[in-house]
Amino acid sequence: MTIKLFWQNPYLTRLDTRITRVDGNEITLAETIFYAFAGGQESDHGTIGGWRVVQARKEGKEIIYTLEEGHGLKAGDAVTMTIDWERRYRLMRLHFAAELVLELAYQNLKGIEKIGAHISADKARVDFRWDENISAAIPLLETAANKIVEKDAAIVSAYSDEAKERRYWEVTGFARVPCGGTHLKRTGEVGKIQLKRDNIGKGKERIEVQILP
């Protein structure tokens, strides 16, 4: 099973590791800093052994990487992995911004239910089952989220159950939330959060989350 160093240190951008298995264009690694799509957060972009990673996907506790054709790599080969740090950092900032908004919605809007989420490097969104127009709640959510950002509070990210790879993030005095994404060290890294409502169907509301550079 691949050791997931992106949990231990999500600020790593380069890693020397080795290939443990090759099946055509699909490989697995001994360790990795390359996050694979999960929980709505998009995969990293980057290279393994100088070859572009076309896809990263989870299979149970394993991560499978698909490389470009013609890589010629073999099990046991030493390789260097790199990730696009600018993109990863945007994903981390938008991910935590969306998590803040979601938790604040749970705390302030009784009966609201999350039905989806997506975090890209451009913006994030959280989809809810909610029978009301959520526009009325956006000023409250945006203000509360930005207050937490402005406090520049420490973000703890750790295992709740290491054997099952269950993780959480926590901001003392605010919330402890199950989440297996890559997380910032402090809330102040997020930057100013801006929210926008989108109606996606009867009984469904979407909040789009953007951050200032």
Residue pairs with C-beta under 8 A, 6 or more apart in sequence:
1 61
1 62
2 20
2 28
2 29
2 30
2 31
2 32
2 61
2 62
2 63
3 30
3 31
3 32
4 31
4 32
4 63
4 165
5 12
5 15
5 31
5 32
5 33
6 12
6 32
6 33
6 34
6 35
6 182
7 157
7 167
7 180
7 182
9 33
10 88
10 92
10 182
10 183
10 184
11 185
12 33
13 33
13 82
13 83
13 85
13 88
14 33
14 80
14 81
14 82
14 83
15 31
15 32
15 33
15 80
15 81
15 82
16 78
16 79
16 80
16 81
17 29
17 30
17 31
17 32
17 78
17 79
17 80
17 81
18 29
18 30
18 76
18 77
18 78
18 79
19 27
19 28
19 29
19 30
19 49
19 73
19 74
19 75
19 76
19 77
19 79
20 28
20 29
20 30
20 75
21 27
21 28
21 75
22 73
22 74
22 75
25 54
25 66
25 67
25 68
25 69
25 71
26 64
26 65
26 66
26 67
27 48
27 64
27 65
27 67
27 73
28 62
28 63
28 64
28 65
29 48
29 63
29 65
29 79
29 81
32 63
32 81
33 44
33 81
33 83
34 43
34 44
34 46
34 48
34 53
34 56
34 63
34 65
34 81
34 83
35 41
35 43
35 44
35 56
35 88
35 91
35 181
35 182
36 43
36 56
36 57
36 58
36 63
36 64
37 43
37 56
37 57
37 58
38 58
38 180
38 181
39 117
39 179
39 180
39 181
40 98
40 116
40 117
40 118
40 119
40 124
41 91
41 95
41 119
41 181
41 182
42 91
42 118
42 119
42 120
42 121
43 53
43 55
43 56
43 57
44 53
44 56
44 83
44 84
44 87
44 88
44 91
45 53
45 83
45 84
45 87
46 52
46 53
46 81
46 82
46 83
46 84
47 53
47 81
47 82
48 65
48 67
48 73
48 79
48 80
48 81
49 67
49 71
49 73
49 77
49 79
49 80
49 81
50 80
51 67
51 68
51 71
51 73
52 67
52 68
53 65
53 66
53 67
54 66
54 67
54 68
55 65
55 66
56 63
56 64
56 65
56 66
57 63
57 64
57 66
58 64
61 165
67 73
73 79
87 121
88 182
90 121
90 122
91 119
91 120
91 121
91 182
92 181
92 182
92 183
92 184
92 189
93 184
93 189
93 190
93 191
93 211
94 119
94 120
94 121
94 123
94 124
94 209
94 210
94 211
95 119
95 124
95 181
95 182
95 183
96 155
96 169
96 183
96 184
96 187
96 190
97 124
97 145
97 190
97 193
97 209
97 211
98 117
98 119
98 124
98 125
98 126
98 209
99 169
99 177
99 179
99 181
100 145
100 148
100 149
100 187
100 190
100 193
101 126
101 141
101 145
101 193
101 195
101 207
101 209
102 114
102 117
102 126
103 174
103 175
103 177
104 140
104 141
104 144
104 145
105 112
105 114
105 126
105 128
105 137
105 141
105 207
106 112
107 175
108 137
108 140
108 141
108 144
109 130
109 134
109 137
112 128
112 129
112 130
113 128
113 129
113 130
114 126
114 127
114 128
114 129
115 127
115 128
115 129
115 204
116 125
116 126
116 127
117 124
117 125
117 126
117 127
118 124
118 125
119 181
123 208
123 209
123 210
124 208
124 209
124 210
125 198
125 206
125 207
125 208
125 209
126 206
126 207
126 209
127 200
127 204
127 205
127 206
128 134
128 204
128 205
128 206
128 207
129 203
129 204
130 203
130 204
130 205
131 203
132 205
133 197
133 199
133 205
134 197
134 205
134 207
135 197
138 195
138 196
138 197
138 207
141 195
141 207
142 193
142 194
142 195
145 193
145 195
146 192
146 193
148 171
148 174
148 187
149 187
149 188
149 190
149 191
149 192
149 193
150 188
151 187
151 188
152 186
152 187
152 188
153 171
153 172
153 173
153 174
153 186
153 187
153 188
154 171
154 172
154 185
154 186
155 169
155 170
155 171
155 183
155 184
155 185
155 186
155 187
156 169
156 170
156 171
156 172
157 167
157 168
157 169
157 170
157 183
158 167
158 168
158 170
159 165
159 166
159 167
159 168
160 166
160 167
160 168
160 178
165 180
166 178
166 180
167 178
167 179
167 180
168 176
168 177
168 178
168 179
169 176
169 177
169 179
169 183
170 176
170 177
171 187
184 190
190 211
191 211
191 212
191 213
192 211
192 212
193 209
193 210
193 211
194 209
194 210
194 211
194 212
195 207
195 208
195 209
195 210
196 207
196 208
196 210
197 205
197 206
197 207
197 208
198 205
198 206
198 207
198 208
199 205
199 206
200 206
